[in-house]
Amino acid sequence: MKAFWEGIQTFFVDFLFVPLDGLRSLELSYWSLANIINWIFMAICVRYTYYWIKQLQLHKANNEENQDTTAHSFLK
């Protein structure tokens, strides 16, 4: 059983995390380049948050949103 867990460790450490090790070593010389993954994720979150808010506004403008507190039976 120990060999199984060591195999999983080897797979992750020696194969899957190699690009992240490169980013970690890059951080000391180029901070912005090393954090490019974070910037990409933040841009994606901002984009879809904007999309979500626009969709909420469209539903509110069409009076499709039910804001009555008794809309759910457990809120009575």
Summary of the structure (lengths in Angstrom):
residues: 76
radius of gyration: 23.3
end to end distance: 54.0
largest distance: 60.6
contacts: 131
relative contact order: 0.05
helix: 79%
strand: 0%
